[in-house]
Amino acid sequence: MVVLNKIYTRTGDKGDTALGNGARVAKHDVRVEAYGTSDELNCFVGVARLHASAETDTALSLIQNDLFDLGADLCRPDMEKDATAEYPPLRMTPAQVERLEAEIDVMTATLEPLRSFILPGGTELAAHLHVCRTVARRAERLATQLATQETVNDAVVRYLNRLSDWFFVAARMANNAGKDDVLWVPGANR
């Protein structure tokens, strides 16, 4: 249970922050950048929800909760010590990735195949989902960068990779099942 009685602590005033295991690192550490970007993505998902149907809102709600799980996973290094930890850390699971894949498959089954790249836009919801897609890709790049330096839960990287795909397909769904996608016209303005 998290209890926040005081929001400011002054412990980060010199540019460092505490990880989930108590270690202190610079606020610009790649681990902090990775989970900070997942938090940023969560905020964009919150904005997208303002424009979503009830069904899409429910799916986005699950994603927001997953993104908190993902941030908790990333903020806790030393995966090899999980078994001996007094309080086992929360880790992303393959089931969370599989849920996204199942949802992508259901949405994709109703879409016509793409014959062109699409431009981000269309409906308000689609535009917001495309922003979510690109922020998810940035979070993925940071997580994979971190993985070159330290151990990162494979389910984190897989989830972020699948999540950007989910946002892409959901944006197409928000554009009248892809019928109102904005198509890229190569060299149109030459």
N, C-alpha and C positions, 0 to 999 in steps of 0.2 A: 504494500500500500504506500502510495506517495503522499506525503503531507508537506505542503508548502505554506509555512506560516509567514515567511518573509521572502519577498521576491528578489531584492538586491542583497548581495552578500559582501561585495567589495573584494572578493577573493580573485577576481579576474581583472582588476584594475591595472595590472602591469602587463597584460597581454597574454596571459595563460589561462587555461581552464582545466577542470578535472574530468577525467574519463570515468566510465562506469566502474572501473577497478580502483579508483582513487588516484591513479597516476596523473601528474600534471604535465600538460603539453602546451605548446604555443597555439593560440587560437587560429593560426593559419596552417597548422599541421594538416596533412592530407586526410587523416582520419576525421578530423573535425570538419574539414571541407566536405567530405563525403556525407557524413550524417547531417551536416547543416544544409546541404543541398537537398537531401531527402525531406527535411523539414520545410524548405522553401517549396518543394514540389507539393507537399501536403497542403500548403496555403493556396497554391494555384488550383488544386483539386477542390478545395472549399469554395473558391470563386466559381468554378465550373458547375458545382452543384446548384448554384443559384438559378441556373438555366436548364436544369435536367428534368426529364420526366421522372415519375415516381420509380420506375424500374431502373433507370440509369442512376438515379440518386442513391438507390439501395446498393448498387454495385460500387459506386464511388465511395460510399460510406465504408464498405468493407476494405477498399483500397486505402482509405485514410487510416484505418486502424492498422492495416498491414504496414503502412509507412512508419507508424510509430514503433511497431515491432522491429522493423528494419533499422531504424535509428538506434533503438536500444541494443540491437545486435552489433552494429558498427561501433558504438561508443564503448563496447566492452572487449578489449583485446585479450590475448592469451587464451585462445580457444582450447589449447591443449591442457589447460588447467581447469576446464569446466567441470570435470568429474570430481575434482577435489574441492571445488568452491563451496564455501559455507552456504551461499545462496546461489544456486545454479542460474546463470544468466539466461535471458530470453534469447532464443535463436530462431531465425527464419527456418521454415521447414519446406521440404519438397511439395507437400500438400498445398501450400499457398501458391506455388508456381503452377501446379497442376490445375488449381481452380481457375487461374487466369487463362490457361490454355483451353480449358473446356468452354469458358465464356467467349474466347476469341473464335473457337470453332462454331459455336452457335450463331454468333453475329455474322461470321464470314459466309455461312451457308445461305444467307439471305441476300448477299451482295453479288453484283455482276463482277467478273474479273476486271482488273484494271488494264487498260491499254495505253495508259499515259501516266506519267507522274502527276500528282495533284498538288496544287498550291494550298498552303494553309489558309483556311477561311471557309466561307459559306455562311452557315447559321452562326449565331452568337456562341452556342454550345460547341459547335465544331471548332471554331476559332480558339476557344479556351482549351479544348482538348488537345489541339495541336501545340499550344504553349506547354501543356503538361507533358506531351510527348517529348519535346525538345529538352525540357528540364530533366525528365527521366533519363534521357540519353547522357546528359551532363553528369548526373549522379552516377550512372553506370561507368562513365569514363573515370571518374574519381575513385570509385570502388575498385576498378581494375588496376588503376595506378597504385592504390594502397596495397592490392594483392601482390604487386611486384616487390613490395618492401616487407610485408608482414602477412601472416595467415588471415585470410578472410573467409567466412562461411560461403561456400559455393552457392548455396541457396540465395544469398543476397544478390550476387551478380546475375544469376539466372532469373530471379524475380524482376530485377530492374530491366533486363533485356526483354523479357516477356511483357512487362508493364508498358514500355514504349510502344510495342506492337498493339497492345490492348487499346491504348489511347488512339492510335492511328485508325484502327478498325471502328472504334466507338465514334470517332469524328466522322467517318464515312456514314455510319448509321445516322448520325445527327444531321447529315446532309441528305435527308430523304432517301435513306438506304443507298447512298452513293449517286443517286440520280442528279443531285445538285452539287456534286463535287466541282471544284474549280480546277480545270485541267491546265497543265503547263503546255504552252505552245513554244517549242524550241525555236529560238531566233526570231520570235514574233516582232521584236522592235528593232531589227537591224536596219 
